[in-house]
Amino acid sequence: MEVGLEERQQEERVDPSSVTAGAESRGPIARRWRRLDRGLRRLLAICIVALLIHLIPLFLPRNMPEQELAIARVATTAEERVRFLMPLREHPKATPAELREAAELLLEGAPAEARELAKEAERRDPRAVENQLLLARICDVERMDRCVSTSLERATQVAPGDARPDLLRADLQEKDGDVQGAAESLRRAYVKAPADPLVALRYVRLLSAAKRGDEARSVLNGLQGRLPRSRLLVEQGRVWTREGRDAEAVKLFRKAVEEDPRLGVGYFELGLAWFRLGNVEAAEEALRQADRLDLEDPKALAALCAMQLEGGRINDARLTRMDLERRFSGKPELIRQSCSIP
């Protein structure tokens, strides 16, 4: 009996080496689970904090315009924004700037309500030219032409030396197809802001579009020393292209990229000009270089696809379209218009 008892006790004893081996085999798995658990806890904490940041404004006593604006900025529909923003019209603490921001948030989806907020901003600060510029934009959305003209005239009266009313008028005229009128508005803006190169470049573009190339070149000559020479060469080349003189334009675009090999717009314009001259190989090379220099801009690839389609290179166009869809999936309309495979 004693022998049998000893045998059973020996069988029940655990080999220490086997325990150690089992623990060692379970150790890496346990550590991985612990790390995974910590990662999930950290992720959950981050999500909770982010949710609280968005929810806190909803539970605060909202007696300040900044809080209503903060909620409206994250709202997804115009109806939601109207509910939070329209009370600002009666809020005694709402500044004209806050009322204008509220109107901007409603401009696309609720222009009538936006106009009410802008009018209140005008009432509180009648001398602010920003009120009239905003009202002109709102009236344009509502297709109220007389209101647009009245607002722009008031803007000019409030700030006669400010170029912005003329710039906005030019934008609206160009959108309506009145290139000559837009060029005249830009002339007035240029007179008021002759030192602003952006105003000068817009004036050049409109002069060129209005077939007034000599005047455009004269304005560009006045930009010597205020723009990088490579960029100035590109603008001069664009004037030539609008006059159908692509051979002269190519020379200027080539000089531009020689001076600045990383000037993507120079390669883009060079590619278009080469294509119009019939040098398809050089055009494709220039457009691909433009794409490499600015991977965030789809214009070069879109132009390349359009060129390939025009030349009947359907297989090449399919490859280019695949690249466009992979990199610019958020711009389906541009892809459809420029690279529609038959």
C-alpha positions as CSV (number, residue, x, y, z in Angstrom):
1,M,0.0,0.0,0.0
2,E,2.8,2.4,0.9
3,V,4.6,1.7,-2.4
4,G,1.5,2.5,-4.4
5,L,1.0,5.7,-2.4
6,E,4.5,6.8,-3.2
7,E,4.1,6.1,-6.9
8,R,0.9,8.2,-7.0
9,Q,2.7,11.1,-5.2
10,Q,5.6,10.9,-7.6
11,E,3.2,11.1,-10.6
12,E,1.4,14.1,-9.1
13,R,4.6,16.0,-8.6
14,V,5.2,18.6,-11.3
15,D,8.5,18.8,-13.1
16,P,9.8,22.4,-12.4
17,S,11.5,22.5,-15.8
18,S,8.2,21.8,-17.5
19,V,6.5,24.6,-15.6
20,T,9.3,27.0,-16.6
21,A,9.0,26.0,-20.2
22,G,5.3,26.5,-20.2
23,A,5.6,29.9,-18.7
24,E,8.2,30.9,-21.2
25,S,6.0,29.7,-24.1
26,R,3.1,31.7,-22.7
27,G,5.2,34.8,-21.9
28,P,5.4,36.4,-25.4
29,I,1.7,35.8,-26.1
30,A,0.8,37.3,-22.7
31,R,3.0,40.3,-23.4
32,R,1.5,40.8,-26.8
33,W,-2.0,40.7,-25.3
34,R,-1.0,43.2,-22.6
35,R,0.4,45.6,-25.2
36,L,-2.7,45.2,-27.3
37,D,-4.9,45.9,-24.3
38,R,-2.9,49.0,-23.5
39,G,-3.1,50.2,-27.1
40,L,-6.9,49.7,-27.2
41,R,-7.3,51.6,-23.9
42,R,-5.2,54.4,-25.2
43,L,-7.2,54.6,-28.5
44,L,-10.5,54.5,-26.5
45,A,-9.2,57.4,-24.3
46,I,-8.3,59.5,-27.4
47,C,-11.8,58.9,-28.9
48,I,-13.5,59.9,-25.7
49,V,-11.5,63.1,-25.4
50,A,-12.2,64.0,-29.1
51,L,-15.9,63.3,-28.5
52,L,-15.9,65.5,-25.4
53,I,-14.2,68.3,-27.3
54,H,-17.1,68.3,-29.8
55,L,-19.8,67.9,-27.2
56,I,-18.7,70.3,-24.5
57,P,-20.0,73.4,-26.4
58,L,-23.4,71.9,-26.6
59,F,-23.6,71.7,-22.7
60,L,-22.1,75.1,-22.0
61,P,-24.4,78.0,-21.3
62,R,-24.4,79.7,-24.7
63,N,-24.5,83.4,-24.1
64,M,-21.5,84.3,-26.3
65,P,-21.5,84.6,-30.1
66,E,-18.2,82.7,-30.3
67,Q,-20.0,79.6,-29.0
68,E,-22.7,79.8,-31.6
69,L,-20.1,80.3,-34.3
70,A,-18.1,77.3,-33.1
71,I,-21.1,75.0,-33.2
72,A,-22.1,76.3,-36.7
73,R,-18.7,75.7,-38.1
74,V,-19.0,72.0,-37.4
75,A,-22.6,71.7,-38.5
76,T,-23.1,69.8,-41.8
77,T,-26.2,71.5,-43.2
78,A,-27.4,75.0,-43.8
79,E,-30.5,74.3,-41.8
80,E,-28.5,73.5,-38.7
81,R,-26.4,76.6,-39.1
82,V,-29.4,78.8,-39.5
83,R,-30.7,77.6,-36.1
84,F,-27.5,78.6,-34.3
85,L,-26.6,81.7,-36.3
86,M,-29.8,83.7,-36.8
87,P,-30.2,84.6,-33.1
88,L,-26.9,86.5,-33.5
89,R,-28.8,89.2,-35.4
90,E,-30.4,90.2,-32.0
91,H,-27.4,89.4,-29.8
92,P,-26.1,92.6,-28.3
93,K,-22.5,91.2,-27.9
94,A,-22.2,90.1,-31.6
95,T,-19.6,92.2,-33.3
96,P,-19.8,93.1,-37.0
97,A,-16.9,90.7,-37.8
98,E,-18.8,87.9,-36.1
99,L,-22.0,88.7,-38.0
100,R,-20.1,88.7,-41.2
101,E,-18.6,85.3,-40.4
102,A,-22.0,84.0,-39.6
103,A,-23.2,85.3,-43.0
104,E,-20.3,83.6,-44.8
105,L,-21.3,80.3,-43.2
106,L,-24.8,80.7,-44.6
107,L,-23.8,82.2,-48.0
108,E,-24.2,79.0,-50.0
109,G,-27.1,77.2,-48.4
110,A,-29.2,80.1,-47.0
111,P,-28.3,83.4,-48.8
112,A,-31.5,85.2,-47.7
113,E,-30.6,84.6,-44.0
114,A,-27.0,85.5,-44.8
115,R,-28.2,88.9,-46.2
116,E,-30.1,89.6,-43.0
117,L,-26.9,89.0,-40.9
118,A,-24.8,91.1,-43.3
119,K,-27.4,94.0,-43.1
120,E,-27.2,93.8,-39.3
121,A,-23.4,94.0,-39.5
122,E,-23.8,97.1,-41.8
123,R,-26.2,98.7,-39.3
124,R,-23.6,98.2,-36.5
125,D,-20.6,99.4,-38.5
126,P,-21.8,101.5,-41.5
127,R,-18.2,102.5,-42.5
128,A,-16.8,99.0,-42.9
129,V,-16.2,98.2,-46.6
130,E,-16.2,94.5,-45.8
131,N,-20.0,94.7,-45.2
132,Q,-20.6,96.0,-48.7
133,L,-18.3,93.4,-50.3
134,L,-20.1,90.6,-48.5
135,L,-23.5,92.0,-49.4
136,A,-22.5,92.2,-53.1
137,R,-21.4,88.5,-53.0
138,I,-24.7,87.5,-51.3
139,C,-26.8,89.4,-53.8
140,D,-24.8,87.8,-56.7
141,V,-25.8,84.3,-55.3
142,E,-29.4,85.5,-55.2
143,R,-29.1,86.9,-58.7
144,M,-30.1,90.4,-57.6
145,D,-28.1,92.5,-60.0
146,R,-29.3,95.9,-58.8
147,C,-28.3,94.9,-55.2
148,V,-24.9,93.9,-56.4
149,S,-24.3,97.2,-58.2
150,T,-25.6,99.2,-55.2
151,S,-23.4,97.4,-52.7
152,L,-20.3,97.8,-54.9
153,E,-21.0,101.5,-55.3
154,R,-21.4,101.9,-51.6
155,A,-18.1,100.0,-51.0
156,T,-16.3,102.5,-53.3
157,Q,-17.9,105.4,-51.5
158,V,-16.9,104.1,-48.1
159,A,-13.3,103.3,-49.2
160,P,-12.5,105.2,-52.4
161,G,-8.8,104.1,-52.3
162,D,-9.5,100.4,-51.7
163,A,-8.9,98.1,-54.7
164,R,-11.2,95.3,-53.4
165,P,-14.5,96.6,-54.8
166,D,-13.0,96.8,-58.2
167,L,-11.5,93.4,-57.9
168,L,-14.8,91.9,-56.9
169,R,-16.6,93.7,-59.7
170,A,-14.0,92.3,-62.1
171,D,-14.6,88.7,-60.8
172,L,-18.3,89.0,-61.3
173,Q,-18.0,90.6,-64.7
174,E,-15.6,87.9,-65.9
175,K,-17.9,85.2,-64.6
176,D,-20.7,86.7,-66.7
177,G,-18.5,86.7,-69.8
178,D,-17.8,90.5,-69.8
179,V,-14.0,90.3,-70.4
180,Q,-13.7,93.9,-71.5
181,G,-15.6,95.2,-68.5
182,A,-13.6,93.0,-66.2
183,A,-10.4,94.4,-67.7
184,E,-11.6,98.0,-67.1
185,S,-12.4,97.1,-63.4
186,L,-8.9,95.6,-63.0
187,R,-7.4,98.8,-64.5
188,R,-9.1,100.8,-61.7
189,A,-7.8,98.3,-59.1
190,Y,-4.3,98.5,-60.6
191,V,-4.3,102.3,-60.4
192,K,-5.2,102.0,-56.7
193,A,-2.7,99.2,-55.9
194,P,0.1,99.5,-58.4
195,A,2.6,97.9,-56.0
196,D,0.6,94.7,-55.6
197,P,2.0,92.1,-58.0
198,L,-1.1,89.9,-57.7
199,V,-3.3,92.7,-58.9
200,A,-0.9,93.4,-61.7
201,L,-0.9,89.8,-62.8
202,R,-4.7,89.6,-62.8
203,Y,-4.8,92.7,-64.9
204,V,-2.3,91.2,-67.3
205,R,-4.4,88.1,-67.7
206,L,-7.6,90.1,-68.4
207,L,-5.8,92.4,-70.8
208,S,-4.5,89.4,-72.7
209,A,-7.9,87.8,-72.7
210,A,-9.4,91.0,-74.1
211,K,-6.8,90.9,-77.0
212,R,-4.8,93.8,-75.6
213,G,-1.4,92.1,-75.7
214,D,0.7,95.2,-76.0
215,E,-0.9,96.7,-72.8
216,A,-0.4,93.4,-71.0
217,R,3.3,93.3,-71.9
218,S,3.7,96.9,-70.7
219,V,2.2,96.0,-67.3
220,L,4.5,93.0,-67.1
221,N,7.6,95.2,-67.8
222,G,6.6,97.2,-64.8
223,L,6.9,94.1,-62.7
224,Q,10.6,93.7,-63.3
225,G,12.4,93.2,-60.0
226,R,9.1,92.6,-58.1
227,L,8.6,89.0,-59.4
228,P,11.2,86.2,-59.9
229,R,12.5,86.4,-63.4
230,S,11.4,82.8,-64.1
231,R,7.8,83.6,-63.1
232,L,7.9,86.8,-65.2
233,L,9.0,84.8,-68.2
234,V,6.1,82.4,-67.8
235,E,3.6,85.3,-67.7
236,Q,5.1,86.8,-70.8
237,G,4.9,83.4,-72.5
238,R,1.2,83.2,-71.6
239,V,0.5,86.5,-73.3
240,W,2.1,85.1,-76.5
241,T,0.0,81.9,-76.3
242,R,-3.2,83.9,-76.0
243,E,-2.2,85.6,-79.2
244,G,-1.6,82.2,-80.9
245,R,2.2,82.7,-81.1
246,D,3.3,79.5,-79.5
247,A,6.8,79.4,-81.0
248,E,7.7,82.6,-79.2
249,A,6.0,81.3,-76.0
250,V,8.0,78.1,-76.1
251,K,11.2,80.1,-76.0
252,L,10.1,82.0,-73.0
253,F,8.9,78.9,-71.1
254,R,12.2,77.1,-71.8
255,K,14.1,80.1,-70.4
256,A,11.9,80.0,-67.4
257,V,12.5,76.4,-66.5
258,E,16.2,76.8,-67.2
259,E,16.4,79.5,-64.6
260,D,14.2,77.6,-62.2
261,P,14.2,73.8,-62.9
262,R,11.6,73.3,-60.2
263,L,9.1,75.6,-61.7
264,G,6.2,73.3,-62.3
265,V,3.9,75.9,-63.9
266,G,6.7,76.6,-66.4
267,Y,6.8,72.9,-67.5
268,F,3.0,72.8,-67.6
269,E,2.8,75.8,-70.0
270,L,5.7,74.5,-72.0
271,G,3.9,71.1,-72.5
272,L,0.7,72.8,-73.7
273,A,2.6,75.0,-76.1
274,W,4.6,72.1,-77.5
275,F,1.4,70.2,-78.1
276,R,-0.2,73.0,-80.0
277,L,3.0,73.1,-82.1
278,G,2.6,69.4,-82.9
279,N,5.6,68.2,-80.8
280,V,3.8,65.5,-78.9
281,E,6.8,63.8,-77.4
282,A,8.2,67.0,-76.0
283,A,4.8,68.0,-74.7
284,E,4.4,64.7,-72.8
285,E,7.8,64.9,-71.3
286,A,7.2,68.5,-70.1
287,L,3.8,67.6,-68.6
288,R,5.2,64.5,-66.8
289,Q,7.9,66.8,-65.3
290,A,5.3,69.3,-64.2
291,D,3.4,66.4,-62.5
292,R,6.5,65.2,-60.8
293,L,7.2,68.7,-59.4
294,D,3.7,69.1,-58.0
295,L,2.2,65.8,-57.1
296,E,-0.8,67.5,-55.4
297,D,-2.0,69.2,-58.7
298,P,-4.0,67.1,-61.2
299,K,-3.8,69.6,-64.1
300,A,-0.7,68.1,-65.7
301,L,-2.0,64.5,-65.8
302,A,-5.4,65.7,-66.9
303,A,-3.9,67.6,-69.8
304,L,-1.8,64.6,-70.7
305,C,-4.8,62.4,-70.8
306,A,-6.7,64.8,-73.0
307,M,-3.7,65.0,-75.3
308,Q,-3.5,61.2,-75.5
309,L,-7.2,60.9,-76.3
310,E,-7.0,63.6,-79.0
311,G,-4.1,61.6,-80.6
312,G,-6.1,58.4,-80.5
313,R,-3.8,56.7,-77.9
314,I,-6.6,55.1,-76.0
315,N,-4.4,52.5,-74.1
316,D,-2.0,55.3,-72.9
317,A,-5.0,57.4,-71.9
318,R,-6.4,54.4,-69.8
319,L,-3.1,54.2,-67.9
320,T,-3.1,57.9,-67.3
321,R,-6.8,57.8,-66.1
322,M,-5.9,55.0,-63.7
323,D,-3.2,57.2,-62.2
324,L,-5.6,60.1,-61.9
325,E,-8.2,57.9,-60.2
326,R,-5.6,56.5,-57.8
327,R,-4.2,59.9,-56.8
328,F,-7.1,62.2,-57.2
329,S,-10.2,60.1,-56.3
330,G,-11.8,63.2,-54.7
331,K,-12.0,65.0,-58.1
332,P,-14.2,62.8,-60.2
333,E,-15.7,65.7,-62.3
334,L,-12.2,66.9,-63.4
335,I,-11.3,63.3,-64.4
336,R,-14.6,62.9,-66.2
337,Q,-14.2,66.1,-68.2
338,S,-10.5,65.7,-69.1
339,C,-10.1,62.0,-69.4
340,S,-13.3,60.4,-70.5
341,I,-12.4,57.1,-72.1
342,P,-14.7,56.3,-75.1
